[in-house]
């Protein structure tokens, strides 16, 4: 799906999108094609993406070995 320009939703490995605001942010597009809700503005998702990246900075990946283990 990535090869045909769908984008993968970061928190749901099974969820892909195309043309909506989340897709626009993940693909660095300036506008989205599908506008089916009030929250479809890319700026709304840009802020969510920024907040998620900030919240994940200190998160420990449970699949990687920890120092001293």
RACOR-V237939 format. One record per run of one state. SS is the DSSP state (~ for helix, > for strand, _ for the rest). FROM is the first residue (numbers start at 1). TO is the last residue. If there is no record, write none. Layout:
BEGIN
ss=SS from=FROM to=TO
ss=SS from=FROM to=TO
END
This chain:
BEGIN
ss=_ from=1 to=1
ss=~ from=2 to=4
ss=_ from=5 to=6
ss=> from=7 to=8
ss=_ from=9 to=15
ss=> from=16 to=17
ss=_ from=18 to=20
ss=~ from=21 to=26
ss=_ from=27 to=37
ss=~ from=38 to=40
ss=_ from=41 to=41
ss=~ from=42 to=56
ss=_ from=57 to=69
END
